[in-house]
Amino acid sequence: MNFFRGVMGGQAVGPQPSGAETIQKLCDRVASSTLLEDRRDAVRALKSLSKKYRMEVGTQAMDHLINILQTDRSDSEILGYALDTLYNLICNDEEEEQDENAQKQADDLGAQFTDTFIQDPEHVTLLLTLLEEFDFHVRWPAVKLLTALLKNQCVQVQGIILVSPMGVSRLMDLLADSREVIRNDGLLLLQQLTKSNAAIQKIVAFENAFERLLDIITEEGSSDGGIVVEDCLLLLLNLLKNNSSNQNFFKEGSYIQRMKPWFEVGDDNSGWSAQKVTNLHLMLQLVRVMVSPVNSPGATASCQKSMYQCGLLQQLCTILMATGVPADILTETINTVSEVIRGSQVNQDYFASVNAPSNPPRPAIVVLLMSMVNERQPFVLRCAVLYCFQCFLYKNQKGQGEIVATLLPSTIDANSISAGQLLCGGLFSADSLSNWCAAVALAHSLQDNLTQKEQLLRVQLATSLGKPPVSLLQQCTNILSQGDKIIRRGSKVQTRVGLLMLLCTWISNCPIAVTHFLHNQENVPFLTAQISENLGEDERLVQGLCALLLGICIYYNDNSLENYTKEKLKQLIEKRIGKENFVEKLGFITKHELYSRAAQKPQPVFPSPEQMLFDHEFTKLVKELEGMITKAVHKSSEEEKKEEEVKKTLEQHDNIVTQYKELIREQDAQIQELKEQVASMSSQNEQMQTTVTQQLSQIQQHKDQYNILKLKLGGFTSLSQSNSQGDGSQMNGLQTEEITQLREELEELRRQHALLQTQLGDKDALINTLVSECLCTESMCVFSSSQSRAELEQQLASATSTVAILQTEKAKLQTEVQESKKEQDDLLMLLADQDQKIHSLKLRLKDLGETVDKLSVLHYFSK
């Protein structure tokens, strides 16, 4: 034991062994000692040396430590020491005192030992098995060791855990551990495990991760919670980001509704802690993950609908209009609201109705635009407001019309600030960033909306006292073309790029706007001069946009201006610029380094204001137009004429195709209607067959009743004849009540006969209707296709056959009714005879001195 006291810092006699020698002796003791206590002391000593002599312990002791994990499972203390030692070898904890080179060496050492450990996948499986140990001194270091392995070699360790039976389930059990330190480190482990691995993300999600994590967030105080809430949110982001399956599972599980309480902030928003800001920032990111523009449109729309229905959007708008909210949270809230309303008409309409709590109340859109065109506001906030405005107008023609309407003379309110006034103010202010943002915002008001492009041509601006107003289009072109006096004042590239993007968006696919633009005699010379000059690197983008604008004037030209027809503009390009030079300048746009960055995603994210040059939607417009303009410029007049002829022919063909499509739609509608009629007729046929069956049954019943009556009346007749010759005292059983019953039955037969006549009349009418419908069906089917006509003819033949069957059955019924009527007439005659005989019998009885009222004649004869 003196040896261990020396290692652990006690007094030793004689020369001290080196670190490597000490570690070698400890490894020998671990391998050879039969006593558990000796092995435990040796492993504890290795743990104490593992940080100072990391290389030596790792190279000499790792196999022995792994063997301890396999063989000494019954002793939790030695397992804990071994796991802690392995953690010290593999973990790359950053130390402040270390320089960059030393830290790099430590990282390399950790990666090396990780590779050694996971070389045998059974070692990772062994750790997963040790997680089942409830003992704190085993479970906690096992969690930390697995986390370190994942940090160093994430992909390899993920692969081993993925194929290990119940591997992920064992890790998920850590979230249910009552000891917070294990649960919290389990969160860190799951964060590493779920990084960029969709398969593991799905397994974790289906292990009820969402429910557990949301419960922990609620227990820890939601946004007011500590670092544990942050860890839960980071894990949720790992599970949901770019994972459509988990996103759908999250939505279908009604977990979106559980996010609403996170954003319930009070009136006093001062003094937010740094942790609360971090938590709320992650919560907003979580909402954005669910409605990100990169998700499938259907999934995004479904989540947007849920967020509106559960009140989450309303809660976000409350934060948006609240006072005292930290700037970075306000910025992220604006970005979140942007994506919740993007492309959703219901959400966009709600956002348009939100008012700021001011006096008088102002629309939230107006308040946000005031921040966008205010150069004193933070740059990221202004970008967020622009994104929000773009998302509000995305696929929202109603919103576009409302914005443009605030600029029209008939709707301007002098007593209030409108969105249109703010945009115009920003468009012509001295701040180039405001110019660019306002120009892009106006361009989005016109995106894919021909009506609003034409409406905006009506906007008039007052320039100065005593001068007539000029159109908005004219003022934009004036700023571009009036030389140093206006341009050089703030003629930064940013301002001109913004105005050119607005003009290109405005006049593209709008021949009327092109005509208005060309009507200004200064515009075309300015554009040709800009394109033909040899300017510096910064001006090349402006040249490319000028070439795009001139190309749009050619492509969408309706030749209504004699001086600026398509052909004359192309001749002007060939003479002043050169076709090849023009196409080269046009290509400057897509070759610009900031173009590809803006084309990646809709949100305007820029490192600095100076790099804010391209708009995402504009990049799509350039991509669409560049090739078409290039072809249009290179076409000769003959090719142009041929193309016009081909275009007209195609239009005629399109018209013919459209007519055929309309005809086919009408025929489809007729076929559908006929199918419904056939189905109705089939149903009526079934009903009629049921009715016929019932009526046949009733007729049979009537026949049976009639036969019974015949028998009764026949018996009565024979009896009355025989008894009229005998003694009068034999008729004491005849009863007048039975005569009354016979008469009632006769009346019932008459009523049923009348009912049958009525039903037969209804069937006649129905058969006539069916015949007419069949004839109508035959005439309507002429317009359908041959296949549908064949099907309908078959159905009509079936219906006609049904009608023939019904007519046969009707004839049978009529015959039976006639027979029944004849039999009823015979019955009436018999009854009349019997009445006469009964009357004579009564007179005879009276002559004999009997009381007639006490007689039971029928009863007597029935016996």
Residue pairs with C-beta under 8 A, 6 or more apart in sequence:
2 10
2 12
3 25
4 41
4 42
4 45
5 11
5 12
6 12
6 16
7 22
7 26
7 45
7 48
7 49
8 44
8 45
8 48
17 25
19 49
19 52
19 53
19 56
20 53
20 56
20 60
22 49
23 46
23 49
23 53
23 56
23 57
23 60
23 61
24 60
26 42
26 45
26 46
26 49
26 61
27 42
27 46
27 60
27 61
27 64
29 38
29 39
29 42
30 39
30 42
30 43
30 46
30 61
30 64
30 65
30 68
31 64
31 67
33 39
33 42
36 72
36 75
36 78
39 68
39 72
39 78
40 75
40 77
40 78
40 81
43 65
43 68
43 78
43 81
43 82
43 85
44 81
46 57
46 61
46 65
46 81
46 85
47 81
47 84
47 85
47 88
49 56
49 57
50 57
50 58
50 85
50 88
50 89
51 88
54 88
54 89
54 106
54 109
55 109
57 85
57 88
57 89
58 89
58 109
58 112
58 113
58 116
61 85
62 86
62 89
62 113
62 116
62 117
65 82
65 85
65 86
66 86
66 117
66 123
66 126
68 78
68 79
68 82
69 79
69 82
69 83
69 126
69 127
69 130
70 126
72 78
72 79
72 82
73 79
76 133
76 135
76 137
76 138
77 137
79 130
79 133
79 137
79 138
80 135
80 137
80 138
80 141
83 130
83 138
83 141
83 142
83 144
83 145
84 141
86 117
86 145
87 141
87 144
87 145
87 148
89 110
89 113
90 110
90 113
90 114
90 117
90 145
90 148
90 149
90 152
91 110
91 144
91 148
91 151
92 106
92 107
92 109
92 110
92 148
92 151
92 152
94 103
95 103
98 106
110 148
110 152
111 152
111 153
114 148
114 149
114 152
114 153
115 153
117 123
117 124
117 149
118 124
118 149
118 153
118 156
118 157
118 160
121 160
121 164
124 146
124 149
124 157
124 160
124 161
124 164
125 160
125 164
125 167
127 142
127 145
127 146
127 149
128 146
128 161
128 164
128 166
128 167
128 170
128 171
130 138
130 139
130 142
131 139
131 142
131 143
131 146
131 170
131 171
131 173
131 174
132 170
133 139
133 142
136 179
136 182
139 177
139 182
140 179
140 181
140 182
140 185
143 174
143 182
143 185
143 186
143 189
144 185
146 157
146 171
146 189
147 185
147 188
147 189
147 192
149 157
150 157
150 158
150 189
150 192
150 193
151 192
154 192
154 195
154 196
155 197
158 193
158 197
158 200
160 167
161 167
161 168
161 171
161 193
161 200
162 168
162 197
162 199
162 200
162 203
168 193
168 200
168 203
168 204
168 207
169 207
171 186
171 189
171 190
171 193
172 190
172 204
172 207
172 208
172 209
172 212
174 182
174 183
174 185
174 186
174 189
174 190
175 183
175 186
175 187
175 190
175 209
175 212
175 213
175 216
176 183
176 212
177 183
177 186
180 228
183 216
184 227
184 228
184 231
187 228
187 231
187 232
187 235
188 231
190 204
190 209
190 235
191 231
191 234
191 235
191 238
193 200
193 204
194 200
194 201
194 204
194 235
194 238
194 239
195 238
198 242
198 243
198 245
201 238
201 239
201 243
201 246
202 243
202 245
202 246
204 239
205 239
205 245
205 246
205 249
205 250
206 249
209 235
209 239
210 236
210 239
210 249
210 250
210 253
210 255
211 253
211 255
213 232
213 235
213 236
214 255
214 258
216 228
216 229
216 232
217 225
217 229
217 232
217 233
217 262
218 261
220 226
220 228
220 229
220 232
221 229
222 229
222 261
222 262
222 279
223 229
223 262
223 263
223 276
223 279
223 280
223 283
224 276
224 279
225 275
225 279
226 275
227 275
229 279
230 275
230 278
230 279
230 282
233 279
233 282
233 283
233 286
234 282
236 286
237 282
237 285
237 286
237 289
239 246
240 246
240 247
240 250
240 286
240 289
240 290
241 289
242 294
244 295
244 296
244 299
247 289
247 290
247 295
247 299
247 303
248 299
250 256
250 290
251 290
251 299
251 302
251 303
251 306
256 290
256 303
256 306
256 307
256 310
256 312
257 306
257 310
257 312
259 283
259 286
259 287
259 312
260 310
260 311
260 312
260 315
262 280
262 283
263 280
263 283
263 312
263 315
263 316
263 318
263 319
264 315
265 318
265 319
265 322
265 325
267 322
268 324
269 322
269 323
269 324
269 325
269 326
270 324
272 326
272 329
277 326
277 328
277 329
280 329
281 328
281 329
281 332
284 329
284 332
284 333
284 335
284 336
285 332
287 307
287 312
287 316
287 336
287 340
288 335
288 336
288 339
290 300
290 303
290 307
291 300
291 303
291 304
291 307
291 339
291 340
291 342
292 300
292 339
293 300
293 339
293 342
293 601
293 602
293 603
294 601
295 303
297 343
300 342
300 343
301 343
301 344
304 340
304 341
304 342
304 343
304 344
304 347
305 344
305 346
306 312
307 313
307 340
307 347
308 314
308 340
308 344
308 346
308 347
308 350
312 340
313 337
313 340
313 341
313 347
313 350
313 351
314 350
316 333
316 336
316 337
316 340
317 337
317 351
317 354
317 364
319 325
319 329
319 330
319 333
320 330
320 333
320 334
320 337
320 354
320 364
321 354
321 355
321 356
321 357
321 364
321 367
325 333
327 378
327 381
328 380
330 381
331 378
331 380
331 381
331 384
332 384
334 368
334 381
334 384
334 385
334 387
334 388
335 384
335 387
335 388
335 603
337 351
337 388
338 384
338 387
338 388
338 390
338 391
338 392
338 603
339 391
340 347
341 347
341 348
341 350
341 351
341 391
341 392
342 391
342 394
342 602
343 391
343 394
343 395
343 396
345 395
345 396
345 398
348 392
348 396
348 398
348 399
349 398
351 364
351 365
351 392
352 363
352 365
352 392
352 399
352 402
354 363
354 364
355 361
355 362
355 363
355 364
356 362
356 363
356 364
356 366
356 367
358 367
360 416
362 416
362 417
363 419
365 389
365 392
365 419
366 417
366 418
366 419
366 422
368 385
368 388
368 389
369 385
369 389
369 419
369 422
369 423
369 426
369 441
370 417
370 422
371 377
371 381
371 382
371 385
372 382
372 385
372 386
372 389
372 422
372 426
372 434
372 437
372 438
372 441
373 422
373 423
373 425
373 426
373 429
373 431
373 434
373 437
373 438
374 382
374 434
375 431
375 433
375 434
379 433
379 608
379 609
382 433
382 437
383 604
383 605
383 606
383 612
386 437
386 440
386 441
386 604
387 602
387 603
387 604
389 441
389 444
390 440
390 441
390 444
390 602
390 604
390 617
391 602
392 399
393 399
393 400
393 403
393 444
393 445
393 447
394 444
394 602
397 449
397 451
397 452
400 444
400 445
400 446
400 447
400 449
400 452
401 449
401 451
401 452
401 455
403 419
403 420
403 423
403 445
404 420
404 445
404 446
404 452
404 455
404 456
405 411
405 420
405 455
406 412
406 418
406 419
406 420
406 421
407 418
407 420
407 421
407 423
407 424
407 456
407 459
407 472
408 455
408 458
408 459
409 458
409 459
409 460
412 418
412 420
412 421
422 438
423 438
423 441
423 442
424 438
424 461
424 472
425 438
426 434
426 435
426 437
426 438
426 441
427 434
427 435
427 438
427 439
427 442
427 476
427 499
428 435
428 475
428 479
429 435
429 438
430 489
430 490
431 490
432 490
432 492
432 494
432 495
433 494
433 609
433 612
435 490
435 494
435 495
435 498
435 499
436 494
436 495
436 497
436 498
436 612
436 613
437 498
438 498
439 498
439 499
439 501
439 502
440 498
440 501
440 502
440 615
440 618
442 456
442 502
443 501
443 502
443 505
443 506
443 615
443 617
443 618
444 617
445 452
445 456
446 452
446 453
446 456
446 505
446 506
447 505
447 617
450 509
450 510
453 506
453 507
453 510
453 512
453 513
454 510
454 512
454 513
456 472
456 473
456 506
457 471
457 472
457 473
457 512
457 513
457 516
458 471
459 471
459 472
460 469
460 470
460 471
460 472
461 469
461 470
461 471
461 472
461 475
462 469
463 469
463 470
463 475
470 478
471 516
473 503
473 506
473 513
473 516
473 517
474 520
476 499
476 502
476 503
477 503
477 517
477 520
477 522
477 523
477 526
478 486
479 486
479 487
479 495
479 499
480 487
480 496
480 499
480 500
480 503
480 526
481 522
481 523
481 526
487 496
493 538
493 539
493 541
493 542
493 613
494 609
494 610
494 612
494 613
496 542
496 545
497 541
497 542
497 545
497 613
497 614
500 542
500 545
500 546
500 548
500 549
501 545
501 614
501 615
501 618
503 517
503 549
504 545
504 548
504 549
504 552
504 618
504 621
505 617
505 618
505 621
506 513
507 513
507 514
507 517
507 549
507 552
507 553
507 556
508 552
508 556
508 621
508 625
509 556
510 556
511 556
511 557
511 558
511 560
514 552
514 553
514 556
514 557
514 558
515 558
515 560
515 561
517 523
517 553
518 524
518 553
518 557
518 561
518 564
519 561
524 550
524 553
524 564
524 569
524 572
527 546
527 547
527 549
527 550
528 550
528 572
528 573
528 576
528 577
530 542
530 543
530 546
531 543
531 546
531 547
531 550
531 577
531 581
531 582
531 585
532 576
532 577
532 581
533 539
533 543
535 542
535 543
540 585
540 588
540 592
541 588
541 589
541 592
541 613
543 585
543 588
544 585
544 586
544 587
544 588
544 589
544 592
545 589
546 585
547 582
547 585
547 586
547 588
548 586
548 589
548 622
548 625
548 626
548 629
550 569
550 573
550 582
551 582
551 586
551 625
551 629
551 630
551 632
551 633
552 625
552 629
553 564
553 569
554 566
554 569
554 570
554 629
554 632
554 633
555 625
555 628
555 629
555 632
557 564
557 565
557 566
557 569
559 565
559 566
566 632
566 640
567 637
567 640
570 632
570 633
570 635
573 579
573 582
573 633
577 585
579 633
579 634
582 633
583 630
583 633
583 634
586 626
586 629
586 630
587 626
589 595
589 622
589 626
590 622
590 623
590 626
592 613
592 614
594 611
594 613
594 614
595 614
595 619
595 622
597 614
598 604
598 613
598 614
598 615
598 616
598 618
598 619
599 614
599 616
599 619
599 620
599 623
601 616
602 616
602 617
603 616
604 612
604 615
604 616
606 612
635 643
663 783
666 783
667 783
667 784
667 785
667 788
670 780
670 783
670 784
671 784
671 788
671 792
674 777
674 780
674 781
674 784
674 792
675 792
677 773
677 777
678 777
678 792
678 795
678 796
678 799
681 770
681 773
681 799
681 802
682 799
684 766
684 770
685 799
685 802
685 806
688 763
688 766
688 806
691 759
692 806
692 809
692 813
695 756
695 759
695 813
696 813
698 752
698 756
699 756
699 813
699 816
699 820
702 749
702 752
702 820
703 820
705 745
705 749
706 749
706 820
706 823
706 824
706 827
709 742
709 745
709 827
710 827
712 742
713 742
713 827
713 830
713 831
713 834
715 861
715 862
716 834
716 858
716 861
716 862
717 830
717 833
717 834
719 861
720 834
720 837
720 838
720 841
720 861
723 730
723 731
723 861
724 837
724 841
724 844
728 844
728 845
728 848
728 850
730 860
731 841
731 845
731 855
731 857
731 860
731 861
732 855
732 856
732 857
732 860
733 856
733 857
733 858
733 859
733 860
733 861
733 862
733 863
734 838
734 855
734 856
734 857
734 858
734 859
734 860
734 861
735 855
735 856
735 857
735 858
735 859
736 855
736 857
736 858
737 858
738 858
738 859
738 862
739 838
739 858
742 831
743 831
746 824
746 827
746 828
746 831
749 824
749 827
750 824
753 817
753 820
753 821
753 824
756 813
756 817
756 820
757 817
760 810
760 813
760 814
760 817
763 806
763 810
764 810
767 803
767 806
767 807
767 810
770 799
770 802
770 803
770 806
771 803
773 799
774 796
774 799
774 800
774 803
777 792
777 796
777 799
778 793
778 796
781 788
781 789
781 792
781 793
781 796
782 789
784 792
838 857
841 857
842 852
845 852
845 855
846 852
